[in-house]
Amino acid sequence: MVEQLTNQAIELLHNLIETPSFSSEEDKTAKLIEHWFVKNDIPFERENNNIWAYNAHFDESKPTILLNSHHDTVKPNGNYTNDPFKAFVEDGKLYGLGSNDAGGCLVSLLATFTYFYKKDGLKYNFVIVASAEEESSGPLGLKSVLKYLKNVEFGIVGEPTLMQLAVAEKGLLVLDVSVKGTASHAAHPNDDNAIYNALQVIQWFETYVFDKNSEALGKVKMTVTQINAGNQHNVVPASCDLVVDIRVNDKYKNEEILELVKRAMPEQVEVRPRSLHLGSSSIPVDHPVVESGIALGRTTYGSPTLSDQSVLSCPSLKLGPGDSTRSHSANEFIYVNEIKEGVELYIKILEGIV
């Protein structure tokens, strides 16, 4: 059964690759995923481009395991030499946009869910969500359907981790920072130049060190990534605008970081968060699902990249076939054997707790 499901999963991944599914444009890949459930006689629900299903013997008195991965992709970059929408295998590698991030994870989780679908007497229920808009952190992605999910105790989010256990993930806080000054003609004295005022603000973001370090995720990292000021050579601008990318460890909430930054800024600085909902996430290393993975030779680590874990309020583990360093790269690929290993390991890890 596992081999059959794995072969079906690989076939589905070929079809997903060859069906464009940019964020918020995933309707056609959603149809392919619907077909998987229909073919396997599994009832499902859909809202927008999110699709979810429960195991056959769902019992409301039991806790539920969420299995989740996404079927949207980024747009292909200009360095592709292959057709990004042509799925083909060469030297054991399945090429195509979304093969690694996160098609391989999604089809492996679909195979895993289907394996457990009809099993009775389990300690847990299962719900699987094939979600949309992950790459854009859009409003119609996983977050929009969480209200429909029942009794979720913890989640496994399928992202490429080489099937190692990402027990924590950094959150993301993006700040728009406006440093004010006094506009004037460049020929006249001005001791309130917004650009010069911004220098001390930039230096603060470069040098400030947060007190709390995470064993899994290390330090909070702040990076000024954009700067914009002025529109002609002889005018001192009234403001200098910065964008700051902050990767938040699991010792802080995004709201705490925002308040700390605001308190540290001079009076002429305005700080506006783009959102506060992309928080850090983690799962205890002594959680049964982590211990089950460790018993199978998996290692634990903290992930610097963002995923749909950021919208979950329950403990969650990031785990999947493929390699994160291949994500968003030209000529993206996943090894076919990684998918086979992924299905086997997902099943074995879950069999260790259910």
C-alpha angles and dihedrals in degrees: 000000000000092000092049093049091047092053090049089049092053090049090051091050090055089054094046091052091052092051113074111232111172115173111292089011098078099115094113095049088046087060090053091052091048087055090055090057094044092050090051094044093244118147112227142179130222135197118178102320097331117104126189139174139183130220117267095250098046110170118193090207090065130073118252132231114215116215111192141170134148134246100199123097139200117250115271115263123236096257096074114124092177124064100264090213096050114093114207138151122230126166090351093306122121106211130203145094110295094013092119100023098073117313094093090053094046097051091044090054091046089054090047094049091048090051090057096035100100098029113122131205096037122154090226139040120229131223122178124199123192098197137200135216096028094135092054097036084233127182094244097057133093093313091062094060101040089097089067096052118100130222096338109183099174140346141223111211114200111227128138108278100143083255090291119134115261097196094177137027131196119244125226129234118177117194130196105209121192117194111199129213140153120283116228146146110285091231093065129072114268124173092181101066108160092213093053089045088054092058093073090045092052090047091053092054090047097050108028114112121200117225100229119071123187123227090218102033106027120209132356105259123211122189130178102221105170138030130183132176141144134013105215137032100244100047124083103218124236093226143020115208125209134185116212124196112204122189107202125207124217093264093073139049117223090244091058092052091049094052092047092052092047092052091050096052124095118250094261093060124094119198122197124178117218090212140338101205101086095088131167117266138200147164125217113261088229092056110125094242091052092047089050090054093047090051087058092054098265120144129218129233143154119257122221094197127089125240141158087289085086092073096048121099094192126077110278140188124210110217136150150125120276133049123278091217089067093056116114090004128130116268091016115200146168126206112249089224089057089062092049091049090044094057092046094048095044089053095045094047091050093044085059091066109023 
